[in-house]
Amino acid sequence: MDDIELAKEYIKNSSPKSKVYVGCDSRNTKSNTLYVTAIVVHLEGNRGAKVFAFADSVPRIRSMRQRLDQEVFYALEKAIEIKDVVGDRKMEIHLDYHPSDKHKSNRSVETSIGAVIGSQFDYALKPHAHAASSAADYLGRNNVQFKSPRH
């Protein structure tokens, strides 16, 4: 069973009160951009969480907007893959954007929100986007070893 199937099985067997959050974060290395997508299953909404992580590495992307757009793509990709087992559980796509226009990441937030809504998902922005800004960020920054990264 691959990692996405493990996540789907876990969600399917979790309480209907559990919540599912999907977020992605990225970081540049010398020659690549590493994307880490996290599926966070928040048990019954208040009893801890299980995190499933997926890594993708592509040639280095210098444009912040392009990196952020790709983060949204990866999060939506995983959300679509698990949608059939989420059922009536609350599910959100967590976007790694600051809502304040003082931050550079705010420049393409409306486009990304439109993509998420158009895909029929709810969304959250920082500081409420913990699947992206905490879980995926932590996994990417701490060089967590992934079982099956796509290169």
N, C-alpha and C positions, 0 to 999 in steps of 0.2 A: 504494500500500500504506500503510495507516495505522500508527501507532506500535506498537499491540499486535501487529499482523501482523509488523512488523519484529522485535519481541522474540521472537515465536514462531519465526520463521525462524532467528534467531540461535541460539536454544536448540536447535532441531532439528539444526542443523549443528555444534553444539559437541560436544566429546568426551563420551562417556558418563561420564567421571570428573568432569566439571564439576558444580558444585552451584548450586542456584538458591535465592535468598532474596528474599522479598517483605516490604516494610515500609512503613509510612506514618507521617508526622509532620504536625503542624499548627501553625499560628500564627495569632494574631488580628491583624488590622489594625484601623483605625478602625471600619470598617463591615462587614468580611467576615472569615470564617475561611478560610484557605487550607490545603488538604490537598495534600501531595505524596506520591505513592506511588512507591516505587522497586522495580524488579525488578533484582536484582543477579545476574549470571551469573558465578560464581567459576570461572574457567577451570582445569579439571583440579584444582580444590580448592586450588591454590597458585601459579598462574601469572598473577596479575592478574585484573582483572574488567572486565566491560562493564556499564554501568548504563543502564537505560531508565527515564525518569521521566514521570509523569503528574500533572497538576494539576487540582484541583477547587476552586472557590470557591463558598461559600454565605454567606447572611447570618450575621453574627457570632453565634457560639455562646459564651455566657458560662460554662456549666457544664463544668467539667473532665471530669467523668464522661461527659457526652454527647459531648464532643470526642474523648475516648479511645475510646469505643464506636464512633464514626464512623470513626476511624482503622482499627480492626479490620475494619469493614465494607469500607472501600476496599481494604485489603490482601487480604482474602478474595475480593473481587470480581475483582481482577487474578489472583490465584492460580488461581481457577476458570477464568478465560479462557485461561490458559496450561497448565493441567494436562494436556491431551491431548498436548502435545509434550514434556513433561518426561521421560516414560518412566521408566526406572529410576534416573535421577539423583536425588541427595538434594535434597529441597526442604523449606524451613522458612518459616513465617510469623514474622517478627520483630516482637514486641510492644514498644512503647515504655513499658514498665512497670518500675519498680524492684521487685525481689523483697522488699525490706525494708518492713515495715509502718510504718517511720518516714516514708515518703514518701506524699504525697497520692495519687499515681497507683496505689498499691497497693490502694486501696479496691475497685476493680472488676476486679482482675486475674483472679480465679477465674472470673467470668462470661465474660471474654474468652477465657481458656484453654479453657473449655467450648465456646465457639462455634467455636474453631479445631479442637479435637479432634472435635467433632461434624461438622465439615466434612471430616474425615479428612485433616488436615494435621498435621505436626509443628510445634513452635513453639520459640522462644527468647526469653528475657527479657534485660533489661540485666544485665550488661555485654556479653552475647553477641549482642544484637539489633542488629548494626551496620547492617543495611539500613534500619531505622527510625531509630535514634539517631545514626547517622553520615551515611549517604548521603542519605536523605530530609530529615533535619534540615539538612544543608549546603545542599541545593538550595533548600529553602524559605527559609532565612535569608539567602541570597545573591541573592535575586531573580532566579534563573535564568529566562530567557525560555523558555517552552514553546511548541511549535508549535501545539498544539490543545487549549488548556484548555477545560474545560466550565464554563460559567457558568450 
